[in-house]
Amino acid sequence: MPNKLELNHVSVPLFAAEVRGSVAQPLRYIGSATIIGEHLCTAAHVVRATFDAGHIVLAQTYPGVITCQDVDVHPRWDFAILKPTGNLPDTPRVPIYVGALAMSLPVYAMGYHEDDTSAVAKQAAPRSFSGNITRVNKVPNGKSPSICELSFPTLAGFSGTAVVDSTFKAIIGMVYGNVEQSITVFAHEEVAEDGAVTYMETVRRIMDLGLFHGGADVAAMMADMGATPLTIDEA
């Protein structure tokens, strides 16, 4: 295990690409993939449209690029495993934690987003967020077997990003989206003598909280698809 976790040990940026002759031409940045053992895992919604359009996916592995011409999509959840044509880079593999997750656990989300400050087209910029797990609920939400929530939002293009524990010893999950919550900061109503509400005003502050597949769910989904993850049960 490395003393200092490098971003490319856990996450790589993904690009939609079009094959022109013998050259794969990048079209746009689409999201991230998490390296779990010898597999590139991402959210199904990140890559589905690209493959449906007849394009391929390029994974920028620093310093190389891996071509992915096919993908296995989980039949039920927002999860997919890319099928690269070459080997993954020879970087230290970080295991995925499959033990129980606890609220308030400090975590980092380490991935990429589209770099709109760069003059270079189709550029991905590294980004790291830190916070805590705010919710763990073993109830499906239509996209994941469990609800695992982060105290910070995930940017557009951040799906597929690895979530790691604060000691950088294990991957504890993979980002796939956001959930919207609201806080009432002001409320006022006027009521007539007969009890009917004649006027109501409410001001709410909207908060986005990140959602991620927990490590145990990721390992189970990989097993459903015939893939073997590198796991650890103590983080």
Phi, psi and chi 1 to 4 in degrees:
 res  aa     phi    psi   chi1   chi2   chi3   chi4
   1 MET       -  132.2 -172.3   67.6   58.4      -
   2 PRO   -69.4  148.0   25.9  -34.1      -      -
   3 ASN   -67.9  -32.7  -67.3  -34.0      -      -
   4 LYS  -124.5  121.7 -179.5 -179.7  179.1 -178.3
   5 LEU   -77.2  124.5 -176.6   65.2      -      -
   6 GLU   -91.8  147.0  -60.4  -68.2  -20.6      -
   7 LEU   -56.4  -42.4  176.8   56.2      -      -
   8 ASN   -74.2    0.4   66.8  -25.2      -      -
   9 HIS   -78.1  -21.3  -64.6  170.4      -      -
  10 VAL  -124.8  -29.9  -67.2      -      -      -
  11 SER  -137.6  146.2  -65.4      -      -      -
  12 VAL  -135.1  147.2  -63.6      -      -      -
  13 PRO   -79.1  149.7   27.6  -32.4      -      -
  14 LEU  -117.6  142.9  -57.7  177.0      -      -
  15 PHE  -131.1  136.2  -61.0   85.8      -      -
  16 ALA   -71.9  140.7      -      -      -      -
  17 ALA  -142.1  152.2      -      -      -      -
  18 GLU  -114.6  133.2 -176.5  179.4   25.4      -
  19 VAL   -83.8  119.9  177.9      -      -      -
  20 ARG  -120.6  102.4  -60.3  173.4 -176.8  172.2
  21 GLY    70.8 -118.1      -      -      -      -
  22 SER  -107.3   10.9   59.3      -      -      -
  23 VAL  -115.4  133.8  178.0      -      -      -
  24 ALA   -92.0  115.7      -      -      -      -
  25 GLN   -99.8  114.8 -179.2   65.9   40.2      -
  26 PRO   -60.4  138.8  -19.9   31.9      -      -
  27 LEU  -106.7  -44.2  -61.0  173.4      -      -
  28 ARG  -166.3  156.5   64.5 -172.1 -177.3  -79.6
  29 TYR   -77.0  136.7  170.7   74.8      -      -
  30 ILE  -122.7  -18.0   56.3  173.6      -      -
  31 GLY   156.4 -165.0      -      -      -      -
  32 SER  -118.7  165.6  -62.7      -      -      -
  33 ALA  -130.3  145.2      -      -      -      -
  34 THR   -99.5  131.4  -63.2      -      -      -
  35 ILE   -84.7  115.5  -59.1  174.1      -      -
  36 ILE  -124.7  106.3  -57.5  175.5      -      -
  37 GLY    63.1 -121.1      -      -      -      -
  38 GLU  -106.7   27.3  -62.2  -54.4  -47.8      -
  39 HIS  -125.6  146.1  -57.2  -77.9      -      -
  40 LEU  -102.4  109.4  -79.3  178.6      -      -
  41 CYS  -108.7  144.2  -58.3      -      -      -
  42 THR  -152.0  179.2 -171.0      -      -      -
  43 ALA   -80.8  140.0      -      -      -      -
  44 ALA   -59.5  -36.2      -      -      -      -
  45 HIS   -67.6  -19.6   75.8  -95.0      -      -
  46 VAL   -67.3  -39.5  168.8      -      -      -
  47 VAL  -112.2  -13.4  -64.9      -      -      -
  48 ARG   -58.8  -47.8 -176.8 -179.4  -75.0  114.7
  49 ALA   -64.9  -35.0      -      -      -      -
  50 THR   -63.0  -48.6  -63.7      -      -      -
  51 PHE   -71.5  -34.5  -73.8  109.8      -      -
  52 ASP   -62.9  -29.1  -73.6  -10.8      -      -
  53 ALA   -84.0    1.2      -      -      -      -
  54 GLY    83.2   12.5      -      -      -      -
  55 HIS   -95.3  177.9  -63.3  147.9      -      -
  56 ILE  -119.9  174.3   64.6  171.2      -      -
  57 VAL  -117.7  134.4  169.9      -      -      -
  58 LEU  -106.5  131.4  -60.6  179.9      -      -
  59 ALA  -107.0  118.2      -      -      -      -
  60 GLN   -86.0  110.0 -172.6  172.6   -8.0      -
  61 THR  -101.4   -2.0   56.0      -      -      -
  62 TYR    55.4   99.4  -60.3  102.4      -      -
  63 PRO   -94.6   -2.9   32.2  -34.2      -      -
  64 GLY   -94.8 -179.1      -      -      -      -
  65 VAL  -132.1  134.4  174.6      -      -      -
  66 ILE  -111.2  133.2  -65.8  177.4      -      -
  67 THR   -89.7  132.5  -59.6      -      -      -
  68 CYS  -120.8  110.5  -56.4      -      -      -
  69 GLN   -98.6   -2.8  -63.6 -177.4  -23.7      -
  70 ASP  -153.1  167.4 -159.2   -0.7      -      -
  71 VAL  -151.3  145.8   63.5      -      -      -
  72 ASP  -102.1  124.7  -74.7  -25.1      -      -
  73 VAL  -108.8  133.6  175.4      -      -      -
  74 HIS   -62.9  137.2 -165.0  -81.3      -      -
  75 PRO   -68.2  -14.9   23.1  -33.2      -      -
  76 ARG  -123.8  -38.6 -175.6  173.6 -178.1 -175.8
  77 TRP  -109.2  166.5  -50.8  117.1      -      -
  78 ASP   -80.2   73.5 -170.9    5.3      -      -
  79 PHE  -151.7  140.5 -176.1   79.8      -      -
  80 ALA  -149.3  155.1      -      -      -      -
  81 ILE  -122.4  118.4  -58.4  175.1      -      -
  82 LEU   -72.3  152.1  -70.4  161.3      -      -
  83 LYS  -115.8   88.3  -60.1  170.0   74.1  172.0
  84 PRO   -71.5  153.1   25.6  -32.3      -      -
  85 THR   -83.9  -15.8   56.6      -      -      -
  86 GLY  -124.7 -178.2      -      -      -      -
  87 ASN   -80.6  151.9  -64.6  -34.8      -      -
  88 LEU   -70.6  158.9  -64.1 -176.0      -      -
  89 PRO   -63.1  153.4   22.5  -34.3      -      -
  90 ASP   -83.7   69.5 -173.9   20.0      -      -
  91 THR  -113.5  159.2   55.5      -      -      -
  92 PRO   -57.7  134.1  -23.5   33.7      -      -
  93 ARG   -88.8  131.6  -64.4  -67.8 -171.9  -98.3
  94 VAL  -101.1  124.8 -179.2      -      -      -
  95 PRO   -71.9  159.4   26.9  -34.2      -      -
  96 ILE  -101.5  132.3 -173.0  160.7      -      -
  97 TYR   -79.3  126.7  172.7   64.8      -      -
  98 VAL  -113.2   10.6  -65.2      -      -      -
  99 GLY   -80.1 -174.5      -      -      -      -
 100 ALA   -72.9  139.8      -      -      -      -
 101 LEU   -96.7  146.5  -63.6  174.9      -      -
 102 ALA  -121.7  144.5      -      -      -      -
 103 MET   -62.2  148.1  -70.7 -167.6  -59.9      -
 104 SER    77.8   -0.7  -61.3      -      -      -
 105 LEU   -63.1  125.0 -179.4   73.2      -      -
 106 PRO   -71.7  135.5   21.8  -29.0      -      -
 107 VAL  -142.4  165.1  -63.5      -      -      -
 108 TYR  -125.3  143.2  -67.6   85.2      -      -
 109 ALA  -108.9  118.1      -      -      -      -
 110 MET  -119.1  111.2  -59.7  176.5   64.6      -
 111 GLY  -160.9 -142.6      -      -      -      -
 112 TYR  -141.0  161.9  -57.9   83.8      -      -
 113 HIS  -146.1  167.8   71.0  108.4      -      -
 114 GLU   -68.4  128.8 -172.8  170.0   15.9      -
 115 ASP   -87.1   95.5 -174.0    1.3      -      -
 116 ASP   -83.7    2.3   54.8    7.8      -      -
 117 THR   -96.4   -6.9   66.3      -      -      -
 118 SER   -90.2  145.0  173.2      -      -      -
 119 ALA   -78.7  -12.2      -      -      -      -
 120 VAL   -87.6  124.3  179.8      -      -      -
 121 ALA   -67.1  149.3      -      -      -      -
 122 LYS    57.1   48.6  -64.0  169.6  -77.7  -67.1
 123 GLN  -104.5  139.2 -177.8   83.2    9.7      -
 124 ALA  -107.9  138.7      -      -      -      -
 125 ALA  -113.3  134.7      -      -      -      -
 126 PRO   -68.0  147.8   18.6  -25.4      -      -
 127 ARG  -149.9  140.3 -161.7   76.7  175.8  -99.3
 128 SER  -131.5  133.9  175.3      -      -      -
 129 PHE  -118.4  149.1  -74.0   90.2      -      -
 130 SER  -129.1  150.8   62.6      -      -      -
 131 GLY   177.8 -143.9      -      -      -      -
 132 ASN  -137.7  159.6  -55.7   85.6      -      -
 133 ILE   -76.4  124.4  -64.4  176.5      -      -
 134 THR  -104.3  -14.8   55.9      -      -      -
 135 ARG  -157.4  136.2 -173.6 -177.6 -176.5 -166.9
 136 VAL  -136.1  117.4  179.0      -      -      -
 137 ASN  -140.5  119.8 -169.1  -12.8      -      -
 138 LYS   -77.5   54.6  -70.1  -69.2 -176.2 -179.5
 139 VAL  -128.8  128.6  174.9      -      -      -
 140 PRO   -63.6  149.3  -17.8   30.5      -      -
 141 ASN  -122.4   14.1   65.6   -4.5      -      -
 142 GLY    95.9  -22.1      -      -      -      -
 143 LYS  -118.4  -19.1  -66.0 -176.1  176.9 -178.9
 144 SER  -145.8  152.2 -175.6      -      -      -
 145 PRO   -65.6  -23.8  -20.0   31.4      -      -
 146 SER  -137.8  160.3  -54.0      -      -      -
 147 ILE   -98.2  111.0  -60.8  173.9      -      -
 148 CYS  -120.7  122.5  -62.4      -      -      -
 149 GLU  -121.2  145.7 -168.5  178.2   82.0      -
 150 LEU  -110.4  156.1  -63.1  165.7      -      -
 151 SER   -80.0   -0.5   60.9      -      -      -
 152 PHE  -131.2  155.1   50.0   85.9      -      -
 153 PRO   -79.8  163.4   30.0  -35.3      -      -
 154 THR  -107.9  136.6   61.8      -      -      -
 155 LEU   -70.9  161.1  -61.6  175.6      -      -
 156 ALA   -59.8  131.2      -      -      -      -
 157 GLY    88.0    4.0      -      -      -      -
 158 PHE   -93.8   -7.6 -141.5   58.8      -      -
 159 SER   -61.7  141.2  -70.4      -      -      -
 160 GLY    95.1   -5.8      -      -      -      -
 161 THR   -71.7  144.9  -71.1      -      -      -
 162 ALA   -76.8  138.8      -      -      -      -
 163 VAL  -105.0  125.4 -179.7      -      -      -
 164 VAL  -120.3  156.6  -59.6      -      -      -
 165 ASP   -76.6  165.5   76.8  -47.3      -      -
 166 SER   -70.1  -14.4   60.2      -      -      -
 167 THR   -89.9   -5.2   66.7      -      -      -
 168 PHE    61.5   27.0  -59.8  109.7      -      -
 169 LYS   -96.9  -16.8  -68.3 -178.2  179.1  178.2
 170 ALA  -152.6  148.0      -      -      -      -
 171 ILE   -80.6  131.3  -62.2  167.9      -      -
 172 ILE  -111.1    0.2   66.2  164.7      -      -
 173 GLY   168.3 -171.7      -      -      -      -
 174 MET  -143.3  128.8 -172.3 -168.5   77.0      -
 175 VAL   -68.0  142.1  169.6      -      -      -
 176 TYR  -137.9   -6.3   65.9   88.3      -      -
 177 GLY   172.0 -161.5      -      -      -      -
 178 ASN  -133.2  160.2  -73.8  -56.1      -      -
 179 VAL  -128.4  140.3   62.0      -      -      -
 180 GLU   -95.3  131.2 -172.9  177.7  -79.8      -
 181 GLN  -125.9  158.6  -58.2  -73.7  -27.1      -
 182 SER  -133.1  150.2   66.4      -      -      -
 183 ILE  -122.2  128.8  -61.4  173.4      -      -
 184 THR   -79.6  118.1  -60.6      -      -      -
 185 VAL  -103.4  -16.2  -65.5      -      -      -
 186 PHE  -157.3  137.2  173.6   79.5      -      -
 187 ALA  -145.5  136.2      -      -      -      -
 188 HIS  -146.6  138.7  171.9   74.5      -      -
 189 GLU  -144.2  151.3   66.7  178.0   28.8      -
 190 GLU  -118.0  134.8  -63.0  176.9    2.9      -
 191 VAL  -121.1  133.4 -178.9      -      -      -
 192 ALA   -76.2  170.9      -      -      -      -
 193 GLU   -61.4  -29.1  -69.2 -176.4    0.0      -
 194 ASP   -83.1    3.7   61.0    0.7      -      -
 195 GLY    93.3   -6.4      -      -      -      -
 196 ALA   -76.1  139.5      -      -      -      -
 197 VAL   -78.8  118.8  176.0      -      -      -
 198 THR   -98.7  -19.8   58.8      -      -      -
 199 TYR  -153.5  138.8  176.2   80.4      -      -
 200 MET  -144.2  135.4  177.6 -178.6  -66.2      -
 201 GLU  -136.9  131.3 -179.7 -178.3    0.7      -
 202 THR  -135.7  134.2  -56.4      -      -      -
 203 VAL  -115.9  124.3  177.8      -      -      -
 204 ARG  -121.1  147.0  -67.6 -174.8  174.9   91.8
 205 ARG  -102.5  126.7 -175.2  174.5   67.8  179.8
 206 ILE   -90.7  134.8  -56.7  -59.8      -      -
 207 MET  -123.5  135.4  -63.2  175.9   58.3      -
 208 ASP  -103.7  130.7  -75.7  -34.4      -      -
 209 LEU  -118.0  137.5  -58.6  173.2      -      -
 210 GLY   -72.2  149.9      -      -      -      -
 211 LEU  -118.7  142.2  -66.6  171.8      -      -
 212 PHE  -144.0  150.6   70.3  101.4      -      -
 213 HIS   -75.1  123.7  -62.1  -58.0      -      -
 214 GLY   -67.2  158.4      -      -      -      -
 215 GLY   -57.0  -43.1      -      -      -      -
 216 ALA   -63.8  -38.2      -      -      -      -
 217 ASP   -67.5  -40.3  -72.4  -23.9      -      -
 218 VAL   -60.4  -47.2  169.5      -      -      -
 219 ALA   -60.7  -39.7      -      -      -      -
 220 ALA   -67.6  -41.3      -      -      -      -
 221 MET   -66.2  -39.2  -71.1 -174.3  -72.8      -
 222 MET   -62.2  -42.2  -67.6  178.8   71.0      -
 223 ALA   -63.2  -38.5      -      -      -      -
 224 ASP   -56.0  -31.6  -70.3  -16.0      -      -
 225 MET  -100.4    9.9  -59.3  163.9   71.9      -
 226 GLY    80.7   16.0      -      -      -      -
 227 ALA  -104.3  148.2      -      -      -      -
 228 THR  -109.4  113.4  -56.5      -      -      -
 229 PRO   -85.0  158.2   30.1  -33.3      -      -
 230 LEU   -88.5  113.6  174.8   65.2      -      -
 231 THR  -118.3  162.3   63.4      -      -      -
 232 ILE  -144.3  142.0 -173.9  172.3      -      -
 233 ASP  -106.4    6.5   55.7   12.9      -      -
 234 GLU  -133.9  126.1  -67.4 -176.6    4.1      -
 235 ALA  -108.2      -      -      -      -      -
